[in-house]
């Protein structure tokens, strides 16, 4: 890639389609990557043993924290169109080294969330099959997880427009189903799949897990090239998603916080309704399991979509092998990046599950690693926002206060959680550190081979000479 001043003859991210996704479809990408309905019935009951009666305040505090993150990200999204979101933003704010670190961190976040989602989909599918006589077991969950990964890969290669529409439709159904079931749970009483005997005071660990309920909300930034009017649609999706998610999660936490919890690490991750209420409870349980299965599946698509766009950008820059920067000739999707990443995302949780033997422990472990990646990436982009604004001659006091304050809060969460010896956070911390160190080592090796590499990172969609000469607005709404 040539590093030169002036107007390019070809966009650095050419190959991906431009101006295809409406605001609703862009929003669908963010919603799918978060999987709010799955989070509503899963994350609160994972937090309850650690936070107890503080579960609701934990979600309220985390909502405000992510509103601040969204504010920092929109300082970039209103000024540049990047296919790798946080990665490219951080490069423009803090430079190539910090940018690559953020890129690897957010990819660990996307990958961990996708792995947890494939497992979640497999677990809920197993619960559905158990109702028709197929005995639930780690092996059955593993096989179903592999099937989920294969179907998701086929849909993502087929195209972002199709997968975004499917994901949003799935989530709308799943959120309604989850809300109805949680309302019934709150009214009638029920059990949640956490461990009452293992309750301990670990607010740092609770905050870390709560962040996993919001992570991925910024993934709309990774489809900016493919969005219509990206400066507007992407920014709106990033700005308002945390508030909507926070309302849903606080409701879910309130609905579940007053109930008895049962089991231990071997407990299922599938929410159950009291069986004494007859056929009505059975029907609601089936509806819930269908909805949450679909929601986990949508999260696989959303997280892998964002991951593949970041791999695509790194391939185009030369940070990773150039083959990752190729797109499908017919569907114009980053097919090589998808084929390289999705099999890994599918196999790792299967192996983890078969070794550990507990879907709940596997889910917590994957979410904890994912949270480390997201938090470090968010921390860097928040610090980078005021620096970026100063670089382009638009400094401001509010972005500086919010950016530095939010980054400090994330540092506090990581340290607090890591010092919680009773929770397995230190294992996730070490795993994240090893993975990101390996990524940075790859960057340093490739920089030694190609000294000009730092000047090539941080690609974003640029107006080309042909568009200027032909008086073409690249962000016009295509009908």
FENHUHU-V212292 format. One line per field, one symbol per residue. psi: psi as a letter, one per 30 degrees, with the letter a starting at -180 (. if undefined). A space follows every 10 residues. Layout:
# FENHUHU-V212292
psi->???
This chain:
# FENHUHU-V212292
psi->kkjllaklfk kfgkeklkhe kleeeeeeee eefeieeeee geeeffeefe fbfgeeeeee eeeeefeeee eeeffefffl jkfgceeeee efefleeeee eeeeeeeeee eeeeeeeeee eeeeeeeeef fgfjkkleee eeeeeeeeee eeeeeeeeke eeeeeeeeee eeeeeeeeee eeeeeeefka kkhajefgkl jieeeeeeee ffffkffgff ffgeefkkie eeeeeeeeef eeeeeeeeee eeeefffglk llabffklgk kklkffgaee eeeeeeeeee eeeeeeeeee eeeeeeeeee eeeeeefgel kfffgllkee fhlieeeefe eeeefeeefe eeeeeegkee eeeeeeeeee eeeeeeeeee eeefeeeeee egghlkeeee eeeeeeeeee eeeeeeeffi eflheeeeee eeeeeeeeee eeeeeeeeej fgeefflhkl klkleeeeeg hkjfglkk.
